[in-house]
Amino acid sequence: MNDNLSALAVTIKAWGRELGFADVRITDVDLAHAEPGLKAWLDAGHHGEMDYMAAHGMKRARPAELVPGTVRVITARMDYLPRDAGDEWRARELKRIQDPSAAVISVYARGRDYHKVLRARLQQLAERIRNEVGDFGYRVFTDSAPVLEEELAGKSGLGWRGKHTLLLTREAGSMFFLGELFTDLPLPVDEPVTAHCGQCRACIDVCPTQAIVGPYRLDARRCISYLTIELKGSIPVELRPLIGNRVYGCDDCQLICPWNKFAQRAVIPDFDARNGLDSASLVELFAWSEDEFNRKLEGSPIRRIGHERWLRNLAVGLGNAAHGAPDSEAIVAALGARADHESALVREHVAWALAQHHKQ
């Protein structure tokens, strides 16, 4: 039976590559080493309004409690850098951040919703396993439910956790998605890899809001990805100037990471940029009606925040554009058109943005 399971593990990894995953590994479910850190992070309130993080408590570190019968986790990574990203993609992204009129959206969010892509392909992987071994217990996850993805991925040997808390690999940096298949099959496990961050702290130093409060410690309440995606209400006034022109997410800690010179292009078209989200201006996106927002971003991860928060984020960027944008009149006109928006949240951020321009 052990020989059969070893052969099955090899086959599963080959199937994973056929399905577009760059790497597939296997680990057991013992994450006891991660529990103290998780508890300290929650106790410090670093999860902010992400109540679901605290609601499940230590279950995040106990896969067998989440899915009874689980003895192994098959972890997988899928590269998401767009297929047409040139060799100078990092320089291009950094240049856009310096353009106050540009709307900067995280690279991962410019194409199709990764949740749907990875979940569908992990489901296909599970079906192939079922065809091989018959019925077996499993459940698929992709950035969903209380799963400590980076810890499982790190333990399985997919990579190591960087100081920015994201997973890193020598072969592909960090520009990839993670997915998991919890299973009751007692497959042989893979060994972890060693960490290779050394003394580097580039990600800590570059963070615009200093959300990385120490190596491997992120205060989500200050993180631009949290502020523009997870936070439902008003963005703290003191943090607004630090957000710059970042509308949805933030890639700074990844762009500065030396390992991302090895980032790999996606092998599927799903993550190619849509609707010009790699080159749009703040004014252009701010003009989208709610219908346009919903239609153009159908199948996009961005749609989850809704049009109201989309306008909130763009208003902050437009306010920050008071410092250096050449088209200030067009920006003020765009903001003025939303000054009486039905949403109090939008009105508040538009008023703040207009105030930045009136200071100039």
N, C-alpha and C positions, 0 to 999 in steps of 0.2 A: 504493500500500500504506500509506503514511504517513497519508493521509486516512482510510483504512479503520481503521487503528489508533487514530487520534484519535477517530473516531466510536464505536469499540468502547469506549474508555476512558470516554466520556460515558455510554454505555449501561450499562456495568458499575456506575458510581456510582449510576445510577437504580435498577438492580436491587437494589443493596445497600440503598438506602433502603426499597424495597418489602419487603425481607426483615427489616426492623427495625433496621438499622444507622443510627446518627445521621449518620455521615459515612464516606466511603470515599475514600482517596487512593492514589497510586502513587509508588514511589521506585525508584531503582536499588539495586545491592547493595554499593556501596562504603562500608564502615564503618571504613575505616582510621583515621579520626579518633578512633574510640572504643577502639581497641586499647590505647593506653598507659594509659588510665583503668581499663580492665578488668583489665589485668595488675597494676597497682598495687593494685587492690581485692583481687584474689586473693592477691597476695604478702603483703598485710597480714593475711590470714586473716579478712577481714570477712565471708566467706561462711559461717563457722562449720562446722556439720556437713553443709552442703549440698554433699557431695562431687561431685555431678553438675555443679556449677558449674565446678569445677577440672578434672574429668575431660576435658571437651571443650576446655579451653584457649581458644585464639584462634578456634576454629571458630565460637564464638558470634558473632564479629564478621565472619564470612566465609560469608554465606548460600550462595554458589556451591559452597563445600566441603561444606556440610551437604546440599544437594540439587543435585547436578551438573546443569548446564544452566540453572540459575536466572539470569535477567538482570533481573527485576523482582520487586518485592514489592508486592502489593495489601494495604494496611493498612485496618483497619476498627475503628470504635469503636461500642459499644452501651451506652446509658445504663442504669443499674441501680437508681436510686432508686425505691422502690416507688411504684406508681401512686397510692396513697392518702396519700403523704407530703404533709403540709400545708406552708404557707409557713413555719411555725415549726419545721420538722423538726430543724434544727440545735440550737435551744434545747432541744427535747425530748431529743435524744440527750445533750447536755451535762448535763442534769438527771439522767438515768439514771446517768451515770457518777458523779454525786455521791451516789447512793443506795446505801449499802454492801450492802444486801440484794438489789439487782437484779443479774441476770446479763446482762452486756453482751456482745453478739455483733456483730461487724462487719456493717454494713448489707448488704454484698454477699453474705454467707453465709446469710442468713435464708430464702432461697427455693431455687429449683432450682439445681443445679450448673451454673455458667456455662460450664465446659468443654464440657459436652454441648450446651448451647443454642447457643453460638457455633460450635462445630465443625459441627453439623448445618446451620446456616444458611450458613456459608462453603462447605460441600459443595454446598448447593443453588445457591449463586452460581457455583461451578465448573461445575456441570452446565448451567447456563444458558449459560455461555461456550462449553462444548463443543457445545451445540446450535447455537450461532451460527457457530463457526469450525471445528468438527470436533475430532478428538483433539489435545490439547496437553499439555505437561508441567506438572504442578502438584503442590503438597502443601500441606495445610491445617495451621495451627498455632494453638493457643490456650493461652498460658501453658504450653507444653509443648516438650520438646526444647530444645537449646541455641540459643535465639533471643533476640537483644537487642531485645525488643519496643519499649521506649520510644525507643531510638535510631532504629529503623526508622520508628516512628510520627512522631517528631519530624522526621526528614529528609523524610518524605512530606508534611508540612504539617498533620498532624492536630492538632498543638499543640506546646507546648514543654515541656521537662523542668523541673519545679519544684525548689526547693531540697530538698524531701523526697524527690526522685528520681522521683516519679510524674509522669505526663504531665498537663499543664494546658491548658485551652482557654478563651478568653474567653467562649465561648458556653455552656459547660457545666461549668466547673470541672474536677474530676477524678473524679467519681462515675460512672465508666464502665469497661467491660472493653475489652481490645484483642484483636484476632485478625489473622492474616496468611494470605495465600495466595501462596506462592512460585510463580512461573511462568516459563516460557521464552518468553512472548510479549513482544516488545520494545515495550511500550506507552509512550506519552509520559509523562514524569514530572512530578510537581507540585513546587512550590517550598516550602521550609520557611517557617514563620512566625517572627516575632521574639518574644523572651521578654518577659514582662511581670510579673516578680516585683519588679523594682526593688530597693529597699533593705529590703523586708519580710523579716523572719526569724521570723515568728510560728510557723511549723511547727517550726523548730529549737528555739525557746524552750519550746514547749508539750510536747514529747515527754517522757513520764513517766520514761523511762529514759535520756534524753539519747543516744539511738541515732543521731541525726543529728549526726555529729561535726564537720560543717562543711557549708557550702552544697554540695549535690549529692553528699554523701558519707554513706552509711549503713553503720554497723557492725551487720550483721544479728544478731550475737551478743547485742546488747542490745535488739533490736527485739521488742516484745511480740508482733507477728504471727509472728515466727520462734520465739519462746519457746513460744507456745501451739499452734503448728501444725507447724513443721518439726523442732523439737528432740524427739528421741525419749526422752531420759533425764530425769534430775532437773533441775528448774529451779534455777539458782543461788540459794542462800539469800539473798544480798544483793540480788537483783533481785525477789524475791517480794513484798515490801511495796510496791514501785513499780508492780506490775501491777494493784493495786486489785481491781476486780470485773470485769476484762476476761477473758472466758472463751475467746474464739476470735477472734483478730485484734485490731486496734486502729485506730480511726478518728480519733484526736485531731488528727493533723497535717492531716487533711482537714477536720475540723469547724471548725478555727480559720482555715483559708485563706479570705481574702476572696473569692476567685473562686468558691467553692462556694455563694455566694448565688445563682449562676446555674445550679446543678446542675439537670439535667433529669430528669423522671420517665420511667420505662421505658414503652415503647409496647406491651410484651407482658406477660402476667400471670405469667410464669415467676419473676420476682424479687420478687413479693409475699411478705410474711412468712408462714411456715408454722409450725404447732405453737406459736403464741404466742411465738416467739423474739424478738419485739420488746418483750415485756412480762413475760417469765418471771422468777422469782426464783431465786437460787442454790440454795436448799433444794429447790425444786420440781424442778429439772433434776438435782440430785445424787441424787434418789430414783429416777431412771430405771434400770431393770435393763438388762443388755446387750441383751436381746431388744427391750425398748422403744426403746433407743437405735437399734438397727439398723432397726427397723420405722418409727419416726417420722422418722428421718433418711434414709430410702431416697431416692435421687436428690438428696441434699444434699451440698455440698462438705465439710461437717463430718464426714461419716461416714468420711472418709479417715484421720482421726487415731485412730479406734477408741475403744472405751468406756474403756479404761484411761487414756489420755491425757486424755480428756474428764473423768474423775473427778479426775485430777491437777490439771487447770486449775481445776475447780470448788472443789477443796479449798483451793487458794491463795486464791481469792476469799472462801471461807467463813472462812479464817483472818484475812484482812484486814478482814472484817466485824466483828471484835472491837472495832474502833474506830468506834463510832457506830451499829451496827445495833440496832434496838429489840427484835428477837426473838432475843436471844443464847441463851436456853435452847433454843429450837427448833434453832438452828444447832449448838450443842454436841451435842444429841441426834442430829442428822443425821450429824454427823462420827463420833460414837461408834458408830453403826450400821455404819460402814465401817472401823472401827479395826483389825479383823482380816481385812481383805480379802485375797484370795489373792495379789494383786499386791504385791510389795515396793515398787514405785514408788508405788502408791496409798497403802499404809500409811505410807510415809515422809512424804508430803505431808499426810496426815490428821493424823499425829502433830505435825507442825509447826503445822498449823492449830489443833489443840486447845491446843497450848502458848501460842499467841497469846491465846486466851480465858482460860487459866489465869493469865496475867500481869495480867489486868484486875482 
